[in-house]
């Protein structure tokens, strides 16, 4: 997931025009030092400073990194998608019983491939956000078994997006203590 995204982004750096790289080197900024001096991920307060000043909800939700707020919004969007759209119903049908979905004329393989692509993209975005939010560097083993914790959260949240939000909050509070 995130290693593939990092590899692709590393390759894209080499596609920069040579003039851009020469300008950076002429100003005395090596690409590696420029990346090391980059601040960590911005908080949502940088985008909407008045929301971060709300009495109770502001510091709790809006003073967090933007990826946290985006993931909360994404959970709401995915929940609405799965429960209120035809495509969400098809996705759930393929997941519950592929044979019954095939009988109804749903293209099972296409739905599964699309679900895997979207899931892998979201996992890659989460893997890319992890080093930005924590330390702005990548180190080996920085996930520290969080994939297994994620499986436990999915089971504890009963495979529902809103359940996952609450389960991840409980697990996060438990690990922060």
Residue, then its C-alpha position, 0 to 999 in steps of 0.5 A: x500500500x503505502x510502500x507502493x505509493x512512496x515508490x511511485x512518488x519517488x519515481x515522479x521526482x525524477x520526472x521533474x524538469x531539470x530546470x526545477x532541480x537546478x533552481x533548487x540546487x542553485x538556491x542551496x536547497x538540496x532535495x533531501x534537506x528541503x523534504x526534511x525541513x517540511x513541517x508535519x501535516x497541517x491541522x484542520x484549523x489551518x483551513x478553518x480557524x474559526x471551527x477550532x475555536x468552538x468551545x468543546x468540539x473545536x479543540x477535540x475535532x478541529x485541532x487534529x490533523x486534516x487527515x483525521x477530519x477527512x477520515x471522519x467525513x469519509x466514514x459518514x460518506x461511506x456509510x451513506x453510500x453503502x446504505x442509501x445507493x444502488x451501488x452500495x446495495x450491489x457491493x453489499x450483495x456481492x460481499x454477502x452472497x456472490x452467487x445470489x448477486x450473480x443470479x440477479x445480474x450484478x457483475x460480481x468480478x467488476x464490483x469486487x475489483x472496484x472494491x479492492x481498488x478503492x480499498x487499496x487506494x484508501x489504505x495507501x492514503x492512510x499509510x502515506x498520512x501516517x508518517x506525515x502526522x507522526x514524525x514527517x519521516x518514514x521508519x521501518x516498522x512504524x505501523x507496529x502491528x496496527x493492521x492486526x488492530x485494524x482487523x480487531x476494530x472491524x470485528x468490534x465495529x460489526x463491519x459498519x462504518x459508524x461502528x468502526x469510528x466508535x471502535x477505533x475511538x475506543x481502541x485509540x483511547x485504550x492505546x493512548x493510556 
